[in-house]
Amino acid sequence: MNLWVNRIGQLTISAVALFFLACQEDVSRIGYPNPNSKLKVSYVEIPISSSVLLMDSIRTSNFTYTGETNRLLVGTYNDDVFGKHTAAAFTQYFTNTLDTVRASAVFDSVSLRLKYDLYTYGTPDGSGQSLSVYELDNPLDSAGYYLNTSDIPASALLGTKTYGVNSTDFKKFITDGNDTIITLNVPLEASFGERIFNSALKYRNAKSRADSLFIYFRDFVKEFKGIAIKPNSGDKIVGFDPSSSESRIILHYHDAVNDSLTLSLTLANVNGFSQIKTDRSASAVKDVSDFYKDYLADADNRYVQSGTGIVTKLDLSKFYEFADTLQNSVIHSAELSIENVQASPTNPPPTGLSLRMLLDNNHLNKYNANSAQDRIDLQYFTYLTIQAAFARYDFADGTSGAVPIVENDNAFFAAGDQISFLPYSSTSASYKGAWTLFFQRLAEKDSQKSRFKYFALYPTGGKTLNRAVFPKNSIKLKVFYTKSTTVVN
């Protein structure tokens, strides 16, 4: 910014002088006095009003979109800012081979192996964790679409495990780029394994499909509905990778030829999700309880958290007050930033924040192809293609394999000049992005297009509990614009 300006002035427009934090005029983009007296380059920092919202229905299901992170979250952690969180995982399993066992095969034991994906949320050092595995009473829905609030009854206890997780070590593995495989093995109830093993034996001598549920998924899940992995105690939530070949149920057996054999059932490419329960009653966001209601408007801090639905709402009213005073002007730089983000190595902020449009009732503004207004807005903010738009709606592109920015829910969001969300920088502890073309479009007066006024700072990269805390006055919209000084007749 210092390269752009030589002196600080005041805006000459009295209607907005009271709320502009800063103004610089009569300078060129490279810091010298403007050689064209007919143009004036000015700068303004516009304050953004904000509040905190609780959004509903955060999807946590796996294997929904190609290229998306698949994760099972398990554990519990009491965050003094965001409350006590408890995460449980629900998943199916299925054989990954058509091989048959020998007639002499004898079952020995069964275990669950889970590969850590090195994600953690909570206390950094190694500590005692405990979990239990249950068999589901009901099968997962074939559609496989589950939310953070979803639940499936699971009453039959299959096994319990006490284990330790050192988050500091996990972070070092990630920083060093090591291809580290760390697994957790949970011995399970023998009778559970015997049932699966007997199905494999029956398939070996199968004479009909009725004898072959071991290899037919739709038949298999009617008998073997899945498992739930629930925390008993601990001080962190950890992530497991269901897509890894290391994550599987293992049947241990022997036969007349070999003493130690295994038959595995994978957790990959089957339905699974994480349930996230939160108690905020003793936290800094204890008042945030009802969906889509404004909270903490007068508080000093703002909050965002993945996986739980807490977002920060922005009100662009002051930007429109500014834009309405502009005549014969062009915005040539608009930067949205959030500075002084509180972070810790073990509880990092979300990697990005999407700027998603809200309706007046704080629900997401979702594109409806049958709405004439939505079609006008989409056309107005689209440049050549939907992928190159200044604003577009969130969707999954099955043709290209592109995943949604946040969710495949058709919600309108602002697209930045170079990236579709505000990326987080750990170096500056801030979110920052250029949104020049989008704000230029917002500023243009056109009675046909909607004036998007409310936005949610919505975390990208789901299936985490990453969270951000930042002062409300650190949300800044910085605008450089060129204004004609020539009187237009």
Secondary structure as the mmCIF struct_conf table of DSSP 4:
data_model
#
loop_
_struct_conf.conf_type_id
_struct_conf.id
_struct_conf.beg_label_comp_id
_struct_conf.beg_label_asym_id
_struct_conf.beg_label_seq_id
_struct_conf.end_label_comp_id
_struct_conf.end_label_asym_id
_struct_conf.end_label_seq_id
TURN_TY1_P TURN_TY1_P1 ASN A 2 TRP A 4
BEND BEND1 ASN A 6 ASN A 6
BEND BEND2 THR A 12 THR A 12
TURN_TY1_P TURN_TY1_P2 SER A 14 PHE A 19
BEND BEND3 LEU A 21 LEU A 21
STRN STRN1 CYS A 23 GLN A 24
BEND BEND4 ASP A 26 ASP A 26
STRN STRN2 VAL A 27 VAL A 27
TURN_TY1_P TURN_TY1_P3 ARG A 29 ILE A 30
BEND BEND5 GLY A 31 TYR A 32
STRN STRN3 PRO A 33 PRO A 33
HELX_LH_PP_P HELX_LH_PP_P1 ASN A 34 ASN A 34
BEND BEND6 PRO A 35 PRO A 35
TURN_TY1_P TURN_TY1_P4 SER A 37 LYS A 38
STRN STRN4 LEU A 39 PRO A 47
STRN STRN5 SER A 49 LEU A 54
STRN STRN6 ARG A 59 ARG A 59
BEND BEND7 ASN A 62 TYR A 65
TURN_TY1_P TURN_TY1_P5 THR A 66 GLY A 67
STRN STRN7 LEU A 72 ASP A 79
TURN_TY1_P TURN_TY1_P6 ASP A 80 PHE A 82
STRN STRN8 GLY A 83 THR A 91
STRN STRN9 PHE A 94 THR A 95
TURN_TY1_P TURN_TY1_P7 ALA A 103 SER A 104
STRN STRN10 VAL A 106 GLY A 122
BEND BEND8 ASP A 125 ASP A 125
STRN STRN11 GLY A 128 LEU A 136
BEND BEND9 ASP A 137 ASN A 138
HELX_LH_PP_P HELX_LH_PP_P2 PRO A 139 ASP A 141
TURN_TY1_P TURN_TY1_P8 SER A 142 ALA A 143
STRN STRN12 LEU A 147 LEU A 147
TURN_TY1_P TURN_TY1_P9 ASN A 148 THR A 149
STRN STRN13 ALA A 154 GLY A 164
HELX_RH_AL_P HELX_RH_AL_P1 SER A 167 ASP A 176
TURN_TY1_P TURN_TY1_P10 GLY A 177 GLY A 177
STRN STRN14 THR A 183 PRO A 187
HELX_RH_AL_P HELX_RH_AL_P2 ALA A 190 ARG A 204
TURN_TY1_P TURN_TY1_P11 ASN A 205 ASN A 205
BEND BEND10 LYS A 207 SER A 208
HELX_RH_3T_P HELX_RH_3T_P1 ARG A 209 ASP A 211
TURN_TY1_P TURN_TY1_P12 LEU A 213 ILE A 215
HELX_RH_AL_P HELX_RH_AL_P3 PHE A 217 GLU A 223
BEND BEND11 PHE A 224 PHE A 224
STRN STRN15 ILE A 227 SER A 233
BEND BEND12 ASP A 235 ASP A 235
STRN STRN16 LYS A 236 PHE A 240
TURN_TY1_P TURN_TY1_P13 PRO A 242 SER A 243
BEND BEND13 SER A 244 SER A 244
TURN_TY1_P TURN_TY1_P14 SER A 245 GLU A 246
BEND BEND14 SER A 247 SER A 247
STRN STRN17 ARG A 248 HIS A 254
BEND BEND15 ALA A 256 VAL A 257
BEND BEND16 ASP A 259 ASP A 259
STRN STRN18 LEU A 261 THR A 266
TURN_TY1_P TURN_TY1_P15 ALA A 268 ASN A 269
BEND BEND17 VAL A 270 VAL A 270
STRN STRN19 GLY A 272 ASP A 279
TURN_TY1_P TURN_TY1_P16 SER A 281 ALA A 282
BEND BEND18 SER A 283 SER A 283
TURN_TY1_P TURN_TY1_P17 ALA A 284 ASP A 287
BEND BEND19 ASP A 290 ASP A 290
TURN_TY1_P TURN_TY1_P18 PHE A 291 TYR A 292
STRN STRN20 TYR A 295 TYR A 295
TURN_TY1_P TURN_TY1_P19 ALA A 297 ASP A 298
BEND BEND20 ALA A 299 ASP A 300
STRN STRN21 ASN A 301 GLN A 305
TURN_TY1_P TURN_TY1_P20 SER A 306 GLY A 309
STRN STRN22 ILE A 310 ASP A 315
HELX_RH_AL_P HELX_RH_AL_P4 SER A 317 ALA A 323
TURN_TY1_P TURN_TY1_P21 ASP A 324 THR A 325
BEND BEND21 GLN A 327 ASN A 328
STRN STRN23 SER A 329 ILE A 338
BEND BEND22 ASN A 340 ASN A 340
STRN STRN24 GLN A 342 GLN A 342
BEND BEND23 PRO A 345 ASN A 347
HELX_LH_PP_P HELX_LH_PP_P3 PRO A 348 PRO A 350
BEND BEND24 THR A 351 THR A 351
STRN STRN25 GLY A 352 LEU A 358
TURN_TY1_P TURN_TY1_P22 ASP A 360 ASN A 361
BEND BEND25 ASN A 362 HIS A 363
STRN STRN26 LEU A 364 LEU A 364
STRN STRN27 LYS A 366 LYS A 366
TURN_TY1_P TURN_TY1_P23 ALA A 369 ASN A 370
HELX_RH_AL_P HELX_RH_AL_P5 ALA A 372 PHE A 381
BEND BEND26 LEU A 384 THR A 385
HELX_RH_3T_P HELX_RH_3T_P2 ILE A 386 ALA A 388
BEND BEND27 PHE A 390 PHE A 390
STRN STRN28 ALA A 391 TYR A 393
STRN STRN29 ASP A 397 ASP A 397
TURN_TY1_P TURN_TY1_P24 GLY A 398 GLY A 401
STRN STRN30 ALA A 402 ALA A 402
HELX_LH_PP_P HELX_LH_PP_P4 VAL A 403 PRO A 404
BEND BEND28 ILE A 405 VAL A 406
BEND BEND29 ASN A 408 ASP A 409
STRN STRN31 ALA A 411 ALA A 411
STRN STRN32 PHE A 412 ALA A 414
HELX_LH_PP_P HELX_LH_PP_P5 ALA A 415 GLY A 416
BEND BEND30 ASP A 417 GLN A 418
BEND BEND31 SER A 420 PHE A 421
STRN STRN33 LEU A 422 SER A 425
TURN_TY1_P TURN_TY1_P25 SER A 426 ALA A 429
STRN STRN34 SER A 430 ALA A 434
HELX_RH_AL_P HELX_RH_AL_P6 THR A 436 ALA A 443
BEND BEND32 GLU A 444 GLU A 444
TURN_TY1_P TURN_TY1_P26 SER A 447 GLN A 448
BEND BEND33 LYS A 449 LYS A 449
STRN STRN35 TYR A 454 PRO A 459
BEND BEND34 GLY A 461 GLY A 461
BEND BEND35 LYS A 463 THR A 464
STRN STRN36 ARG A 467 PRO A 471
HELX_RH_3T_P HELX_RH_3T_P3 LYS A 472 SER A 474
STRN STRN37 ILE A 475 SER A 484
BEND BEND36 THR A 486 THR A 486
HELX_LH_PP_P HELX_LH_PP_P6 VAL A 487 VAL A 488
#
